[in-house]
Amino acid sequence: MFPDLTRDDVFRIETRRLWLRWPTAKDRDAILKLAGDRAVAEMLARVLHPLPAPVVDAFLLQARAENATGAGLTLALARRSAPASLIGVVAIHPGSDGTPELGYWLGQPYWGAGLMREAVRSLCNAFFAYAGGTDLASSARIVNPASRRVLEACGFVHAGTGTKPFPARGGDLPVDLFHLDRARWRACAAEAVLTEAA
């Protein structure tokens, strides 16, 4: 799914405030603390609360293996001022219906500053511009309006509601479904350029 460009652990995306880089073993404690926070974990399908360290170790190994083969792309978020300190994760993986799917989380201390919107937008740009993506799906729990706002701000269109498996939450839960295609991404990217130029 992802090209050779992304398959080396020196790959990173820089935004105005963030570095998006491969996760490393040094991110373990930050993931345990931030993703293991009940407020974050409850919105995620596969993150347990409390979060056991062996689960994080397995996640890191799997993320790096998938990045290396190009099967998906999982990136750690870090502020440019502290590039070694993980504050969240953003990823694109094959979805159950074959459409690549975007997922993300951000540690609670960093909520409300637009950082996740910045990270999602930059990964979507990489997916469409460098990976040749044509369609991207995502979803957000019905009870997570902040996540829906991130997707809408990045050009995703609401595509209805449904249920998705949330094994860490004990079963299927209702979600809002979202979709972004190449044409809409191009239109949003052009609009962003015009807005910045004004």
C-alpha positions in Angstrom: 0.0 0.0 0.0 2.8 2.4 0.9 5.9 3.0 -1.3 9.6 2.4 -0.5 9.9 6.1 0.6 8.0 5.2 3.8 9.5 1.8 4.5 12.7 3.0 6.2 12.6 4.0 9.9 14.3 7.4 9.1 11.1 8.4 7.2 9.2 11.2 8.8 6.6 13.9 8.0 7.2 17.4 9.4 4.3 19.8 9.9 4.3 23.3 11.4 4.1 21.9 14.9 4.7 18.2 14.6 6.9 15.4 13.6 5.3 12.2 12.4 7.9 9.4 12.6 8.1 5.6 13.0 7.3 4.5 16.6 10.2 3.0 18.5 10.8 1.0 21.7 11.5 4.3 23.5 7.8 5.3 23.0 6.6 2.4 25.2 6.1 4.3 28.4 4.4 7.3 26.7 2.0 4.9 25.0 1.3 3.1 28.3 0.5 6.3 30.0 -1.3 8.2 27.2 -3.2 5.5 25.3 -3.9 3.7 28.6 -5.7 6.7 30.0 -9.4 5.7 30.3 -10.6 8.8 28.4 -8.5 7.8 25.4 -8.8 4.0 25.6 -12.6 4.1 25.7 -12.7 5.6 22.2 -10.4 3.0 20.7 -11.3 -0.5 19.4 -8.2 -2.4 20.5 -6.7 -0.5 23.5 -7.4 -2.0 26.8 -7.7 -0.1 30.1 -5.5 -0.6 32.0 -3.1 -1.2 29.2 -0.6 -4.0 29.8 3.0 -3.4 28.8 3.3 -6.7 26.7 0.4 -5.4 24.5 2.3 -2.2 23.8 5.5 -4.2 23.0 3.5 -6.3 20.5 2.0 -3.2 19.0 5.4 -1.6 18.5 6.8 -4.7 16.8 3.7 -5.1 14.6 3.7 -1.4 13.6 7.3 -1.4 12.6 6.9 -4.7 10.6 3.9 -3.3 8.7 5.8 -0.1 8.0 8.8 -2.0 6.7 6.7 -4.0 4.3 4.4 -1.1 3.2 1.3 -3.0 4.3 0.3 -0.1 6.4 1.8 3.0 7.9 1.8 3.8 11.7 3.4 7.0 12.8 4.1 8.4 16.2 3.2 12.0 16.8 5.7 14.2 18.5 5.9 18.0 18.9 8.8 19.5 16.8 10.1 21.0 20.0 10.4 17.5 21.5 10.7 14.9 18.7 11.6 12.0 20.9 8.4 12.4 23.1 5.4 10.6 21.7 2.0 12.4 22.2 -0.2 10.2 20.0 -0.4 7.9 17.0 -1.9 8.1 13.5 -2.1 5.2 11.1 -3.5 3.9 7.8 -4.1 0.1 7.5 -6.1 -2.1 5.1 -9.8 -2.1 6.1 -12.0 -5.1 6.4 -13.7 -4.2 3.0 -10.4 -3.5 1.2 -10.6 0.3 1.6 -7.6 1.6 3.6 -8.7 2.9 6.9 -7.4 5.8 9.0 -7.1 5.6 12.8 -5.6 7.9 15.4 -5.4 8.9 19.0 -3.9 11.8 20.9 -2.9 11.9 24.6 -5.4 13.9 26.7 -3.0 16.6 27.8 -2.7 17.6 24.1 -6.4 17.8 23.2 -8.0 21.0 22.0 -5.0 22.6 20.1 -5.7 21.2 16.6 -2.7 18.9 16.7 -4.6 15.8 15.6 -6.2 17.7 12.7 -2.7 18.7 11.6 -1.4 15.1 11.9 -4.4 13.6 10.0 -4.2 16.1 7.2 -0.5 15.5 6.7 -0.9 11.6 6.7 -3.8 11.9 4.2 -1.7 14.1 2.0 1.1 11.4 2.1 -1.4 8.7 1.3 -2.9 10.4 -1.7 0.2 12.1 -3.0 2.9 9.5 -2.5 1.1 6.2 -2.0 -1.3 6.7 -5.0 -4.3 6.2 -2.7 -7.8 6.6 -4.3 -10.1 6.1 -1.3 -9.7 6.3 2.5 -12.3 5.4 5.2 -12.4 6.2 8.8 -14.9 6.1 11.7 -15.6 7.6 15.1 -17.6 6.4 18.0 -21.0 8.1 18.1 -20.0 9.5 21.6 -16.8 11.1 20.2 -17.7 14.4 18.6 -14.1 15.7 18.8 -13.0 12.8 16.5 -15.8 13.5 14.0 -14.7 17.2 13.9 -11.1 16.2 13.1 -12.3 14.1 10.1 -14.7 16.7 8.8 -12.0 19.4 9.1 -9.7 17.2 7.0 -12.3 16.8 4.2 -13.9 13.5 5.1 -17.6 13.2 4.2 -20.1 11.6 6.6 -21.2 8.3 5.0 -23.8 7.1 7.5 -23.7 5.2 10.7 -23.1 1.6 11.5 -21.4 -0.7 14.0 -17.8 -1.8 14.2 -16.0 -4.3 16.4 -14.5 -2.9 19.5 -12.9 -6.0 21.1 -11.3 -4.0 23.9 -14.8 -2.6 24.8 -16.5 -6.0 24.7 -18.3 -6.1 21.3 -19.7 -4.0 18.5 -20.4 -0.3 19.1 -22.2 2.3 17.0 -20.0 4.6 14.9 -20.2 7.4 12.4 -18.7 6.3 9.1 -16.5 8.7 7.0 -15.0 8.6 3.5 -12.4 10.7 1.6 -11.7 10.1 -2.1 -8.9 11.5 -4.2 -11.1 14.1 -5.9 -12.3 15.5 -2.6 -8.7 15.5 -1.2 -7.5 17.5 -4.2 -10.3 20.0 -3.8 -9.6 20.4 -0.1 -5.8 20.7 -0.7 -6.5 23.4 -3.3 -8.8 25.2 -0.9 -6.2 25.1 1.8 -3.6 26.6 -0.5 -5.9 29.4 -1.4 -6.8 30.1 2.3 -3.1 30.2 3.3 -2.3 32.6 0.4 -5.1 35.0 1.4 
